[in-house]
Amino acid sequence: MRGLDLDATDAAIVRELQKDGRLAFETLAGRVGLSRAATRLRVRRLLETDAIRVVGVAHPAARDIGALAHLSIDATGRAAPVAAAIAALPRVTTVSLVAGPFPLVAEVCAADPPALSRGIAEVRAIPGVRDVNAIFATEVVKDPYHGPPHPPGIELDKIDTQLLELLERDGRTSFADMAGAVGLSPGAVRGRVLRLMEAAVVRVTALVHPVALGLGRLGGFALRLERGGGEALTEIASWRRISHLTRGLGRADGVGIVTAESLPDLHSTFERLRAVSGVRITETWVHTDLVKERYEIPVGTR
């Protein structure tokens, strides 16, 4: 990520865009205490860096995503070229270079277990991949972007799906531009998009690089639940520094992500995890480079 120093106003803009990525400039300006023109310039500056992306994040059920796996990947030789090749795979949503038992971690999403198996096989087939160790998700306990865990209760037609894809590319795409792409009037598109958002089919939000928020360290962990540890994941999910937590099946019963201000803070969170009753931490790792973070899955590859 290119360097970016956020002042208090930038941080306030980011917080508002995390709540509603399509917030009108006039409304946003009133909330952060700037003119509309100054707010527009600030948002443009933020978006021109790698600090934030405003995107639509569709509910997994709305995008036919019914299977998810966390992958720990071993590589022969240099890991960076392998990470770049894995990042190019459409079913892979996140890839990071890490310091830990494995040099790479990734997340793969698909419509169902057979498609997920094909996605993992694609990762295994990348030149330089020595081994892939998977944890299959059975429940997403905490995710800041995907919203409610229950599927939305509305039927989507072809135009709804097209609108989701446009929002996934750019969450602030104008209603007029979307109207031109799908062949409807801007008013009709506005009504459809609002319906999708109100039904929690899609959430338009700012995906923020942790460094931009002063959280310069990103780490991960895998754990086993021991006797009496049934409520442990709920407790862990409530911690501020835990940004993502999934119940899993495989070599671990859970896998999570920690965002922290520094390495000592990251270590402190790992130590706190080790002290939770009913939990045994089996692995920890530190992210050194976030290579890919994309939540959209192209049609035809799910």
C-alpha positions, 0 to 999 in steps of 0.5 A: 500500500502506498503511504497515507497519513489519515488526519482526524477528518479523513478518519471520520470520512472513512468511518462514515463510508464504512457505515454507508459507502453510497452516502451522498457527498452533501450528507457526508460533508455535514457529518464531518464538518466540511464543504461538499467540494472539500469532502469530494476532494478528500474522498477522491484522494482516499480512493486514489490510494490503496488505503480504501475501496468502496465496494458492494459486498453481497451476502454469500447466499445472494452470490451462490456462495455456500462453501468456504475454506481457509488454506495454508500453503507451502511453496517451493522457492520464493513465495511471492510469485506463487502468491501472485499466481494464486491471486489470479484464480477467480475463486480465491478471495484473499491471499497473503504472504505470512511469517509462520508455519506456512509462507502463504494463506488464502481463502477460497469461496465456491457455490458448493463443496464440489466447486470448492474442491475444484477451487482448491485443486486449482491452487494445488496446480499452481507451479511452486505450490508444494502443499495445501492444508485446508480448514473448511468453514462450517460457520462464519462467527464474525465478519465485518462485511457480510452482515447478517448470517441468515440468507436474504429472503428475496428472489433475484432476477438477472438485472439484480445480479447485474447490479450486484456485479456493478456494485462489487466493482465500484460501490459508488457507481452512479445510478445513471451509469448503472442504468446505462449498463442494465437498460433501465431508467436511473429511477428504476435502478435506484429503487432496485439498489435500495431494495437490495440494500434494505434486504441485506442482499448487498452492503456497500462499505469501505474496505479499509487497509489496516495500516490506514487505520493505524492497525499496522499489523495483521495476524492469524490463528488456528485453534482447537476447542477442548472440553468446555470450550463451546462458548469460547468462540463467541467470547473471542469474536467480541474482542475489538482486535478480532476482525474475522472468526470462522468455525472450521472443520479439518486440522482446526476447529476455528480460524481467525484474523487479528488486527493490531497497532503493533507487533507487541499488541499482536503478541498480546492478543495471541497471549490473551487467546492462549488464556481462554478456557477451553481453547488450545491455539495450534498455530499463529502467523503474521501477515507480511503482505496482503496480496489480494482482498476481493469478495466478488466471485465471477459468474460461472466460477462459483 
